[in-house]
């Protein structure tokens, strides 16, 4: 009976040891998987952050170009208005010089 109890005790100890080894192995596997997932997330975050920075730089360049384009458009409109005013003055001068001296002046357009 004592030998049977010793065998059963040894078998229980071996089973407990095997369970401990298996639990330790599973824990290590989970830790490794968790670490791999953490590294993957860090890498994805780095890629996303770099993409965000690049998009921000493109946005800043686009805004600068739009600002420059708007300034150029305003300048072109101003020069066009000045040119149209100059043409209108020339037309009035030509009209004034073209009419006979006895004709009354026409109203400016």
PyMOL commands that set and color helices and strands:
alter all, ss='L'
color gray80, all
select helices_A, chain A and resi 2-98
alter helices_A, ss='H'
color red, helices_A
deselect
rebuild
show_as cartoon
